[in-house]
Amino acid sequence: MNKITSTLTMLLIFISSISFSQSTEELKEWALRDAKITSEATLKMDFETVLKHTYPSVVEVMGGKENGIQLIKTTFETMKTQGFVFEKAEVIDVSDIIKENGEYRCYVENYNQMKMNDMRIKSKSFLLGIYNQEAKIWYFLEAKQLKNSQMMDMVLPNFKTNLNIPDDEVTTEKI
């Protein structure tokens, strides 16, 4: 009887690991899809879609959806009047999906290229992705904000993660 029990237990563990692996691969595809949707929406100035994929407490800190849209729109308009132009915004990769504190998380690597007057700015940046299982949507926030303790206390109090998210990289060149 012990042999049967241990065999069944091993079989269940094996099936569970396959199921988890398959579901995390699917979640990774969805994270990539949602990150690309958000990136494209940013370039198109579709801020409603951007906020749809922004972690909800970040939207709350912005004063809600309507205020958030207006804030982003004003920021982009100001940047445009100063000669700032987005040339590229690409989603490069999604990390492995991990499950922590009952939620799926990952980070997303992005490449952005901008121009301002006679300077080109190239940026590799990272987003923290948190999956909402009920809505079946990935929410994102700038990973560099994880290092801002005041912001994190407002957005994700007591947040801890085992994700090893790289630091952003920015280079500039005269054009």
C-alpha positions as CSV (number, residue, x, y, z in Angstrom):
1,M,0.0,0.0,0.0
2,N,2.9,2.4,0.8
3,K,4.3,1.8,-2.7
4,I,1.0,2.7,-4.3
5,T,0.6,5.8,-2.1
6,S,4.1,7.0,-2.8
7,T,3.7,6.3,-6.5
8,L,0.4,8.3,-6.7
9,T,2.0,11.1,-4.7
10,M,5.0,11.3,-7.1
11,L,2.6,11.2,-10.1
12,L,0.5,14.0,-8.6
13,I,3.6,16.1,-8.0
14,F,4.8,15.4,-11.6
15,I,1.4,16.4,-13.1
16,S,1.3,19.5,-10.9
17,S,4.7,20.6,-12.0
18,I,3.8,20.1,-15.7
19,S,0.5,22.0,-15.1
20,F,2.3,24.9,-13.3
21,S,5.0,25.0,-16.1
22,Q,2.3,25.1,-18.8
23,S,0.3,27.8,-17.0
24,T,3.4,29.9,-16.3
25,E,4.4,29.7,-20.0
26,E,0.9,30.9,-20.9
27,L,1.1,33.7,-18.3
28,K,4.4,34.7,-19.8
29,E,2.8,35.0,-23.2
30,W,0.0,37.0,-21.8
31,A,2.5,39.3,-19.9
32,L,4.3,39.9,-23.2
33,R,1.0,40.6,-25.0
34,D,-0.2,43.0,-22.4
35,A,3.2,44.8,-22.2
36,K,3.2,45.3,-26.0
37,I,-0.4,46.6,-25.9
38,T,0.6,49.1,-23.2
39,S,3.8,50.1,-25.1
40,E,1.8,50.7,-28.3
41,A,-0.9,52.6,-26.5
42,T,1.8,54.9,-25.0
43,L,3.1,55.7,-28.5
44,K,-0.5,56.3,-29.8
45,M,-1.2,58.4,-26.7
46,D,-4.1,56.1,-25.8
47,F,-3.8,56.8,-22.1
48,E,-7.0,55.0,-21.2
49,T,-5.4,51.7,-22.3
50,V,-2.1,52.6,-20.5
51,L,-4.0,53.1,-17.3
52,K,-6.0,49.9,-17.8
53,H,-2.7,48.1,-17.5
54,T,-1.3,50.3,-14.7
55,Y,-1.3,48.8,-11.3
56,P,-4.5,50.1,-9.6
57,S,-2.9,51.7,-6.6
58,V,-0.7,53.7,-8.9
59,V,-3.8,55.0,-10.6
60,E,-5.2,55.9,-7.2
61,V,-2.1,57.8,-6.3
62,M,-2.6,59.7,-9.5
63,G,-6.0,60.8,-8.3
64,G,-8.1,58.2,-10.2
65,K,-8.5,57.3,-13.9
66,E,-9.6,60.7,-15.2
67,N,-7.0,62.7,-13.3
68,G,-4.4,60.1,-14.3
69,I,-5.3,60.5,-18.0
70,Q,-5.1,64.3,-17.7
71,L,-1.8,64.1,-15.9
72,I,-0.2,61.9,-18.5
73,K,-1.6,63.9,-21.3
74,T,-0.3,67.2,-19.9
75,T,3.1,65.6,-19.3
76,F,3.3,64.4,-22.9
77,E,2.2,67.7,-24.2
78,T,4.8,69.5,-22.1
79,M,7.5,67.2,-23.4
80,K,6.4,67.7,-27.0
81,T,6.6,71.5,-26.7
82,Q,10.1,71.1,-25.3
83,G,11.1,69.1,-28.4
84,F,10.8,65.6,-26.9
85,V,9.9,62.9,-29.4
86,F,9.4,59.2,-28.8
87,E,11.1,57.4,-31.7
88,K,10.8,53.8,-30.5
89,A,9.2,51.9,-27.7
90,E,9.7,48.1,-27.8
91,V,9.1,45.3,-25.4
92,I,12.2,43.1,-25.4
93,D,11.5,40.2,-23.0
94,V,9.6,38.9,-20.1
95,S,11.3,37.2,-17.2
96,D,10.2,33.9,-15.8
97,I,6.9,34.0,-14.0
98,I,7.1,33.4,-10.2
99,K,4.3,33.0,-7.7
100,E,4.8,35.0,-4.5
101,N,2.3,35.9,-1.8
102,G,-0.5,34.4,-3.8
103,E,0.1,36.3,-7.0
104,Y,2.0,35.8,-10.2
105,R,4.8,38.3,-10.9
106,C,7.5,39.0,-13.5
107,Y,9.5,41.8,-14.9
108,V,9.4,43.2,-18.4
109,E,12.4,44.6,-20.3
110,N,11.7,47.5,-22.5
111,Y,13.8,49.5,-24.9
112,N,12.9,53.2,-25.6
113,Q,14.5,55.6,-27.9
114,M,13.7,59.3,-27.7
115,K,15.0,62.5,-29.2
116,M,15.1,65.9,-27.6
117,N,16.5,68.7,-29.7
118,D,20.0,67.6,-30.7
119,M,20.2,64.6,-28.3
120,R,19.1,61.0,-28.7
121,I,18.3,59.2,-25.5
122,K,18.3,55.4,-25.4
123,S,16.9,53.6,-22.4
124,K,16.6,50.0,-21.3
125,S,14.0,50.0,-18.5
126,F,12.0,47.4,-16.6
127,L,8.5,47.1,-15.4
128,L,7.2,45.0,-12.6
129,G,4.3,42.9,-13.8
130,I,1.6,41.6,-11.4
131,Y,-1.2,39.4,-12.8
132,N,-4.8,39.9,-11.8
133,Q,-6.2,36.4,-12.0
134,E,-9.9,37.5,-11.8
135,A,-9.6,40.1,-14.6
136,K,-7.0,38.0,-16.6
137,I,-4.9,41.0,-17.1
138,W,-1.3,42.0,-16.3
139,Y,-0.8,45.3,-14.4
140,F,2.6,47.1,-14.6
141,L,4.5,49.7,-12.7
142,E,8.0,51.1,-13.2
143,A,10.4,48.7,-11.4
144,K,12.7,51.5,-10.5
145,Q,9.9,52.7,-8.1
146,L,10.6,49.6,-6.0
147,K,13.7,51.5,-4.7
148,N,11.6,54.6,-3.7
149,S,10.4,53.6,-0.2
150,Q,7.9,56.5,0.1
151,M,6.3,55.6,-3.2
152,M,6.2,51.9,-2.4
153,D,4.6,52.6,0.9
154,M,1.7,54.3,-1.0
155,V,1.5,51.8,-3.9
156,L,2.6,48.4,-2.5
157,P,3.0,48.6,1.3
158,N,5.2,45.9,2.7
159,F,6.1,44.6,-0.8
160,K,8.8,42.0,-1.0
161,T,9.9,40.0,-4.0
162,N,12.5,37.4,-5.0
163,L,12.6,38.8,-8.5
164,N,16.1,40.1,-9.4
165,I,15.1,43.1,-11.5
166,P,18.0,44.8,-13.2
167,D,18.6,48.5,-13.0
168,D,17.6,50.8,-15.8
169,E,20.2,51.9,-18.2
170,V,20.2,55.2,-20.0
171,T,22.7,56.5,-22.7
172,T,22.7,59.7,-24.6
173,E,24.3,60.8,-27.8
174,K,24.5,64.0,-29.7
175,I,22.9,63.9,-33.2
